[in-house]
């Protein structure tokens, strides 16, 4: 019996591979990843040894990237985020979207899936998002966009992101735009969590309410809470003094937390990939 060939995916602005993990869980094979952060790229090399890693999207294209069925990418959001200076697509970071268009035009994958913060929708009074859609259309890609919240995919956090799914001269399955099953059949909560709640049941609401890549919940209990026994706090301090265990976030802790905060939620990516794989 012959093995079925897996559809292939290439990842732009890969981070630590959240998009890629979701697609691989759905049955895709990652062929290449582009990520400029060396720490994140080391994580990718460890977790995706079968994929080639590249470090600069501006230096990649048909000359060094293998053609794939799907290209995914969460292009930089700093210039459209509510935490940024709101330069939009004119900013040197979010403006890297145009490198996405260039690579799409050179490789011509069947599908493209892009992710960004919801601030993209109203950046420059909506003109930037119109430019994104028009640029994809000018390149031959048509499809849908939708805001998806990670809390409805079995993930204990409220994380709203806009996803664009487009095909080369072909619309993606309608299930990506309109749910074709009862909400109750999906994993995760079907309604926002009620607060206040017991600490163990929190989805970690934060002071920045989803605006930062690295967050601490309002009470700080996610970092220091020790159930039932206050003396556990004293013991924790003792561990720091006696064994040199870091207290709080050191440089390595911060790098890990920041990378996780920037990552696409794999469960959301997997949901999209499952609906694309049937037509790939």
C-alpha positions in Angstrom: 0.0 0.0 0.0 1.3 3.4 -1.0 1.6 6.1 1.7 -0.6 9.1 1.1 1.5 12.2 0.4 0.9 14.9 2.9 0.1 18.4 1.7 2.9 20.9 2.4 3.0 24.2 4.3 5.6 27.0 4.5 5.6 29.4 7.4 6.4 33.1 7.4 7.2 35.0 10.6 7.1 31.5 12.2 7.9 32.5 15.8 8.0 29.3 17.8 5.8 27.4 15.4 2.2 27.8 16.7 0.8 28.0 13.1 3.0 25.1 12.0 2.1 22.9 14.9 -1.6 23.4 14.2 -1.2 22.5 10.6 0.9 19.5 11.3 -1.7 18.2 13.8 -4.2 18.4 11.0 -2.0 16.4 8.6 0.3 18.8 6.8 4.1 18.7 6.6 6.1 21.8 7.2 8.8 22.3 4.5 10.3 25.6 5.5 10.0 28.4 8.2 11.2 32.0 8.2 11.9 33.6 11.6 14.4 36.4 12.4 14.6 35.9 16.1 17.5 33.5 16.8 16.0 32.1 20.0 12.7 31.3 18.3 14.6 29.9 15.3 16.5 27.5 17.7 13.1 26.3 19.0 11.9 25.7 15.4 15.1 23.7 14.5 14.5 21.5 17.6 10.8 20.9 17.1 10.7 20.9 13.3 14.0 19.2 12.3 12.4 18.1 9.0 11.9 21.8 7.9 14.4 24.2 6.6 14.8 27.4 8.6 15.6 30.9 7.2 16.2 34.1 9.1 15.0 37.0 7.0 11.8 37.2 4.9 13.3 39.9 2.8 16.0 37.5 1.6 13.7 34.7 0.7 11.7 33.8 -2.4 11.6 31.5 -5.3 15.4 31.4 -5.3 15.6 29.5 -2.0 12.0 28.5 -1.0 10.4 25.2 -2.1 6.9 25.5 -3.5 4.2 24.4 -1.0 0.5 23.9 -1.0 -0.2 26.5 1.8 1.7 29.5 3.1 0.8 30.7 6.6 2.0 33.6 8.5 1.2 36.0 11.4 2.9 39.1 9.9 4.2 41.7 12.5 1.4 43.5 14.3 3.4 46.2 16.2 2.4 49.1 13.8 -1.4 48.2 14.0 -1.6 47.2 17.6 -3.2 49.4 20.2 0.1 49.3 22.1 2.1 50.6 19.1 2.5 53.9 17.3 -0.2 53.0 14.8 1.9 53.6 11.7 0.0 50.9 10.0 1.3 49.3 6.8 3.7 52.3 6.5 5.5 51.0 9.5 8.7 49.1 8.9 7.4 46.1 10.9 3.8 45.6 9.8 4.9 46.9 6.4 6.6 43.5 5.9 3.2 42.4 4.7 4.3 43.4 1.3 7.1 40.8 1.5 4.3 38.3 2.0 2.7 39.5 -1.2 6.0 39.2 -3.1 6.5 35.7 -1.9 3.0 34.7 -2.8 3.4 36.1 -6.3 6.7 34.2 -6.7 5.6 30.8 -5.3 1.9 30.8 -6.1 0.7 28.4 -3.4 -2.9 27.1 -3.6 -3.8 28.7 -0.2 -2.7 31.4 2.1 -3.6 31.9 5.7 -2.6 35.1 7.5 -3.1 36.2 11.1 -2.9 39.6 12.9 -4.4 41.5 15.8 -7.9 42.9 15.4 -6.4 46.4 15.3 -5.6 45.7 11.7 -9.3 46.0 10.9 -9.5 49.7 11.8 -5.9 50.8 11.2 -6.0 54.1 9.3 -9.8 54.1 9.5 -9.9 50.7 7.7 -7.7 51.7 4.8 -4.9 49.4 5.7 -7.2 46.3 5.9 -8.6 47.3 2.5 -5.1 47.4 1.2 -4.4 43.9 2.6 -7.5 42.5 0.9 -6.8 44.4 -2.4 -3.2 43.3 -2.5 -4.2 39.6 -2.1 -6.8 40.0 -4.8 -4.3 41.7 -7.2 -2.1 38.7 -6.6 -5.0 36.4 -7.5 -6.1 35.3 -4.1 -9.8 35.5 -3.0 -11.3 34.3 0.2 -12.7 35.3 3.7 -11.6 36.9 6.9 -12.9 36.2 10.3 -12.1 37.1 13.9 -11.6 33.9 16.0 -11.2 33.9 19.8 -9.0 31.2 21.3 -11.3 30.8 24.3 -13.7 28.9 22.1 -11.1 26.3 21.0 -10.4 24.8 24.4 -7.7 27.3 25.4 -8.0 29.1 28.8 -7.4 32.6 27.5 -9.4 35.3 25.7 -7.4 36.0 22.5 -9.1 37.6 19.5 -7.3 37.6 16.2 -8.3 38.2 12.7 -7.5 35.4 10.2 -7.6 35.7 6.4 -7.9 32.6 4.4 -7.6 32.9 0.6 -7.2 30.6 -2.4 -5.5 31.2 -5.7 -8.5 31.9 -7.9 -10.6 29.7 -5.6 -12.7 30.5 -2.5 -11.9 28.4 0.6 -14.6 26.1 2.0 -17.6 28.1 3.4 -17.2 26.4 6.8 -14.3 28.8 7.4 -16.7 31.7 7.3 -20.0 30.3 8.6 -20.1 27.4 11.1 -21.8 24.4 9.5 -22.5 22.6 12.9 -24.0 23.4 16.2 -21.7 25.4 18.4 -21.9 22.7 21.1 -20.0 20.3 18.8 -16.8 22.4 19.1 -14.3 22.0 21.8 -13.9 24.5 24.6 -16.3 26.8 26.3 -19.3 27.9 24.3 -19.7 31.2 26.2 -17.4 33.7 27.9 -16.2 32.8 31.4 -18.0 34.4 34.3 -16.0 36.4 36.8 -15.1 36.4 39.6 -14.2 32.7 39.7 -12.0 30.3 41.6 -8.3 30.9 40.7 -7.9 27.5 39.1 -10.8 28.2 36.7 -9.5 31.6 35.6 -8.7 32.4 32.0 -6.2 35.0 33.3 -7.8 38.3 32.6 -5.1 41.0 32.6 -4.6 44.6 33.3 -3.9 45.1 29.6 -6.9 43.1 28.5 -5.2 41.3 25.6 -3.0 44.2 24.5 0.4 42.8 25.4 2.4 39.8 24.2 3.5 39.0 27.8 0.9 39.2 30.4 0.4 38.7 34.2 -3.1 38.3 35.5 -4.6 41.0 37.7 -4.0 39.3 41.0 -0.6 37.8 40.2 -1.9 34.5 41.5 -0.8 32.7 38.3 2.8 33.3 39.3 2.9 33.0 43.1 -0.3 31.3 44.3 0.3 28.3 46.6 -2.9 26.5 47.5 -4.0 26.4 51.2 -0.7 27.0 52.8 0.9 30.4 53.2 4.1 28.9 54.4 4.7 27.7 50.9 5.5 31.3 50.0 8.3 31.3 52.6 9.6 27.9 51.3 9.7 29.3 47.8 11.8 32.2 48.9 14.0 29.8 50.7 14.5 27.8 47.4 15.7 31.0 45.8 18.2 31.8 48.5 19.4 28.2 49.0 19.4 26.8 45.5 19.6 29.8 43.2 16.2 29.3 41.6 15.2 32.5 39.9 12.4 34.5 41.4 10.2 36.3 38.9 11.1 36.6 35.2 14.8 36.6 34.3 15.9 37.1 30.7 15.3 33.5 29.7 11.9 33.4 31.3 10.9 36.6 29.5 12.1 35.4 26.2 10.0 32.2 26.6 6.9 34.2 27.8 7.2 36.7 25.0 7.6 34.1 22.3 4.5 32.2 23.7 2.5 35.5 23.8 3.4 36.2 20.1 2.5 32.7 18.9 -0.5 31.7 16.9 -2.7 29.4 19.1 -2.2 25.9 17.6 -5.8 24.8 18.2 -7.1 27.7 16.1 -4.6 27.0 13.3 -5.6 23.3 13.4 -9.3 24.2 13.1 -8.5 26.2 9.9 -6.2 23.5 8.6 -8.7 20.7 9.0 -11.1 22.6 6.8 -8.5 23.4 4.1 -7.0 19.9 3.9 -10.1 18.5 2.3 -9.6 20.7 -0.7 -5.8 20.8 -0.8 
